[in-house]
Amino acid sequence: MGLGNGVHHLAIGTADIKKQIEFFTDVLGMELVALYWMHGVEGAWHGFLKLNDQSYLAFVQTPEIAKIDRTLGVTHAGNAANPVAGGSMQHVAFNVDTLDELLALRDRIRSRGVNVLGPIDHGMCKSMYFAGPEDLSLEVATSEQAVDGRAWIDPEVVSLAGISPDELERYRAPAHYESRGGGVPQPAYDPDKPHMRGYPADVYRAIINTPDAVIFEQASVPEPPVKVND
């Protein structure tokens, strides 16, 4: 229980949400399903493009984003092989179920005048690569069968990464966790743990010490911007 079963959405910053929507709806055939004022973020727009009913590509536009320069090797990789700052998106790969679907999507992308490299056979998947607006590095991949860790975890790379045999065993078979029904309290602030940034320190401490029920009550915005009468 508690294991994530997919990616609900990947959020990408943009200075031109219309250009991104145009590209992903026309070139890749994704359906725009949401475009609204981002909850709790003044001046921000949030757009969602559908991959399936549980998985979306999302974009966030704020006035500040247009003022931030894109710098290869810092903010963007430029392609799926180049470096980028830790914590940044290096590239995003979309899935299709078969090689025929991969080739059909390649036809669609090329028919829109966008260059595509591939497919390339990586063994664990077959992939093709191309670029999106604002220097996005994009991939579409298909795996004919589930990835077999016995074949695809390289002992040399394990050693170079400083992973011990015990750690590798734990990584390959994460410990089971029995849910407590949401009853685990917020832990005390620990500077050695990851934390969200961009808040003044006192504001962040106040937020994480606010009871869950209060956060839910004050921050939730469940009503959509348009009322639909079926």
HELIX and SHEET records of a PDB file:
HELIX    1   1 ILE A   17  ASP A   26  1                                  10    
HELIX    2   2 ILE A   65  LYS A   67  5                                   3    
HELIX    3   3 LEU A   99  SER A  111  1                                  13    
HELIX    4   4 PRO A  133  ASP A  135  5                                   3    
HELIX    5   5 GLY A  149  TRP A  152  1                                   4    
HELIX    6   6 PRO A  155  LEU A  160  1                                   6    
HELIX    7   7 PRO A  165  ARG A  172  1                                   8    
HELIX    8   8 ALA A  201  ILE A  208  1                                   8    
HELIX    9   9 ASP A  212  ALA A  219  1                                   8    
SHEET    1   A 4 HIS A   9  THR A  14  0                                        
SHEET    2   A 4 SER A  55  GLN A  61  1                                        
SHEET    3   A 4 TRP A  45  ASN A  52 -1                                        
SHEET    4   A 4 GLU A  31  TRP A  37 -1                                        
SHEET    1   B 4 VAL A  92  ASN A  95  0                                        
SHEET    2   B 4 LEU A 136  THR A 142  1                                        
SHEET    3   B 4 LYS A 126  GLY A 132 -1                                        
SHEET    4   B 4 LEU A 117  ASP A 121 -1                                        
END                                                                             
